[in-house]
């Protein structure tokens, strides 16, 4: 997918998956966002947002969270107000991680997992995680400020084999081609 260069403002990253079969431990997936400053756009993020946190300035937060996948439609939703993010931030990477509490699971083990990135009512991208079926975590999208200060979207579906604790340190290594 090519870059969207219209200056993104308010974005939602939505996630859904089928609950685990009856009698099986629940599938627990989480959306994670990592922010990077203009002087360090790779490596360790300045801060990380997930189900149990929000950005210090309130521009990135979870508006919906599920630990089981049960519910109608998208059961996890992260809102990103890129237009309000301080100019010192140049990159935001958003990904999904599978909790490994009940034994190893990959995206190939999770039925009907899908992430979609939306601005207003327009789908900007979607993935079903098929390209990263053998991974336990994956980046989905990066938002990058262009030379004019406008935010652009780049699809970065890259798989990783790390847990919820290690994933934020790996997220900065994913780059669009």
Steps between C-alpha positions, in 0.01 A plus 500: 500500500631846424516789743198711577620862482193702588611576855333247725335634813281271711557131441359182650675165492243226550555131576273197502543126534282199572482385862669170578288182473283404797707350780828646372695785665421843351695662219621839625635744242599861563559807288827676590626840381859625533600863444837623378646848512640681198856453629460121556250343259621142560584278795355576842171692491447817701184344643270204438120490512300179553186380677623608843639844410455809287736761362615768746315769303188288433546493122522119481273277706293185498129559463409130501678193639430126502681210660297232320394625155134477603273773377361639181735637237830645605568423867819707541525859381787745539446866420792713379461876475803560281402862439547569874826309544791730592730604211791326676350162399577383147385138496233279659503123443190292580501125537321204654634250751354165610518429872671166561343432842348167396779360285654607171266643237568663166274700270444178306336355814251786533188473285384802298747750647487831316631851556368804318622860501225759459478877470143622550309237297774423250700177522864586438633145526418154633686181571392149592849414637548227235845638407611454864307180585799345681565804721388584854502876443493729197524861404211614282548864409734792554407866492785731398517879476604615155724801432193727515397369843198304371449142619520218244401136535728214394397136520763302694364151561811339650501198728700450820537216746488682832262545789320806632801615704756479217279614209528880554880485465463312168233724348741774397682262266200461267516731200293542187672423174 
